[in-house]
Amino acid sequence: MRKQYAFTVILAVSLIIAFTAIAGSGRNDDNALMAPPIGSTIDDFKLPDADGASHSLSSLRGKNGAVLIFIATRCPISNGYNERMEKLSQDYKAKGITVIGINSNVTEPVSEVKSHALEKHLTFTILKDDGNKIADRLGAGHTPEAYVLDANNKLVYHGRIDNSLKIENVTSNDLRDALDELLAGKPVSKTGGAAFGCSIKRAS
Amino acid sequence: MVRRLGIAFVGLAAFLGSGFAVFAQLQFANTAKPPGDSVSDIRQIDLDGLKKLLERDPKDTRPLLVNFWATWCDGCREEFPDLVKIDNDYRAKGLNFVAVSLDEVEDIRTKVEPFLKEMKAAMPVVLLNEKDPETAIHFVDPTWQGDMPATFLYDKDGKVVFKHFGKIKPAELRSAIDKAVGSKQ
């Protein structure tokens, strides 16, 4: 009886550990990242900024929502969007949507994140995601990669900023369109978009 | 007599000249590499070209390895030597390997070619030139968001038997290729 009980407990614990590992890994069996579906609610989280001060998503989110953008200091694609991201932050701050940068690259230390932001004149809050926990939770795979949350942390857009690194070739401003629809109280018509970017350098 | 000698000389010259021309043609044909089969001959493709590449010529039943890379992608550059070794080891065993560059067209001569030369890469390289990459990305794989590098292995029937986003683990890829080409290493 005791042996059966012990076996059952061990089996249950093993299943819980296995389930947690799979759920927390952010990847399916094909190694593809698993992002939360559009419409799901993103749980609050806390991360430090480049000065070490801890911030929660709820404290940073604007009254109308937030844009989380996974960024990098060394990725030419992410850097090619620096000015656009800063402008986005300036344009939508006044409209109640906050842009929040997240750096999950294990290869980019927080000191570099800080100096990069200063050098590139990025004034929006940039959080350091050590251990890529939030990148895993959101299934973020590369930089830049954007997530739009409404006032209740509901995910309404996940994908690219626009269709081209070269500004002269931009024909689809997917992220701005999603934000404008959100602000207008309309459903977001295009909830995602794919573009090439540098893989996030993960610790795990 | 002089006239006959002159005609003979012209005839001989014509014969030798045409012979030399044929010889030169043969030499060129032997040394010229088909498009895409030379480090310096990078073909640009659009979405239709990418579809043709992945949908495959029905007569070509070799397993197909496709790696999406760019010189701006440090993970791509870091894994490239392993991919070159894989190409060297498996091409004779029946693996078809095509590398698809996502560099800008204007960087072909200044960045792409020098990098491939440094890597001693021999596999065909094409450059995807699409102003909006979204359709191409989703055509390749609907779960792919554009993370680079990305590697896909198709078996002889065109089925995806291996895919990886981010730097490859060479042993894993080799194991998949071994199965696809039907060899053990």
HADDOCK unambig.tbl for C-alpha pairs under 7 A between the chains (distance, minus, plus):
assign (segid A and resid 30 and name CA) (segid B and resid 163 and name CA) 6.83 0.50 0.50
assign (segid A and resid 31 and name CA) (segid B and resid 164 and name CA) 6.27 0.50 0.50
assign (segid A and resid 32 and name CA) (segid B and resid 143 and name CA) 6.83 0.50 0.50
assign (segid A and resid 32 and name CA) (segid B and resid 165 and name CA) 6.94 0.50 0.50
assign (segid A and resid 76 and name CA) (segid B and resid 72 and name CA) 6.25 0.50 0.50
assign (segid A and resid 141 and name CA) (segid B and resid 147 and name CA) 5.86 0.50 0.50
assign (segid A and resid 142 and name CA) (segid B and resid 147 and name CA) 5.16 0.50 0.50
assign (segid A and resid 163 and name CA) (segid B and resid 132 and name CA) 5.24 0.50 0.50
assign (segid A and resid 164 and name CA) (segid B and resid 131 and name CA) 6.50 0.50 0.50
assign (segid A and resid 164 and name CA) (segid B and resid 132 and name CA) 6.42 0.50 0.50
assign (segid A and resid 169 and name CA) (segid B and resid 131 and name CA) 6.50 0.50 0.50
assign (segid A and resid 193 and name CA) (segid B and resid 134 and name CA) 6.50 0.50 0.50
assign (segid A and resid 194 and name CA) (segid B and resid 134 and name CA) 4.91 0.50 0.50
assign (segid A and resid 194 and name CA) (segid B and resid 137 and name CA) 6.87 0.50 0.50
assign (segid A and resid 194 and name CA) (segid B and resid 145 and name CA) 4.92 0.50 0.50
assign (segid A and resid 194 and name CA) (segid B and resid 146 and name CA) 5.90 0.50 0.50
assign (segid A and resid 195 and name CA) (segid B and resid 133 and name CA) 6.00 0.50 0.50
assign (segid A and resid 195 and name CA) (segid B and resid 134 and name CA) 5.89 0.50 0.50
assign (segid A and resid 195 and name CA) (segid B and resid 145 and name CA) 6.52 0.50 0.50
assign (segid A and resid 195 and name CA) (segid B and resid 146 and name CA) 5.09 0.50 0.50
assign (segid A and resid 196 and name CA) (segid B and resid 146 and name CA) 4.11 0.50 0.50
assign (segid A and resid 196 and name CA) (segid B and resid 147 and name CA) 5.92 0.50 0.50
assign (segid A and resid 196 and name CA) (segid B and resid 148 and name CA) 6.64 0.50 0.50
assign (segid A and resid 197 and name CA) (segid B and resid 146 and name CA) 6.04 0.50 0.50
assign (segid A and resid 197 and name CA) (segid B and resid 147 and name CA) 5.45 0.50 0.50
assign (segid A and resid 197 and name CA) (segid B and resid 148 and name CA) 5.95 0.50 0.50
assign (segid A and resid 198 and name CA) (segid B and resid 73 and name CA) 5.82 0.50 0.50
assign (segid A and resid 198 and name CA) (segid B and resid 147 and name CA) 5.93 0.50 0.50
assign (segid A and resid 198 and name CA) (segid B and resid 148 and name CA) 5.24 0.50 0.50
assign (segid A and resid 199 and name CA) (segid B and resid 147 and name CA) 5.01 0.50 0.50
assign (segid A and resid 199 and name CA) (segid B and resid 148 and name CA) 5.30 0.50 0.50
assign (segid A and resid 199 and name CA) (segid B and resid 166 and name CA) 5.83 0.50 0.50
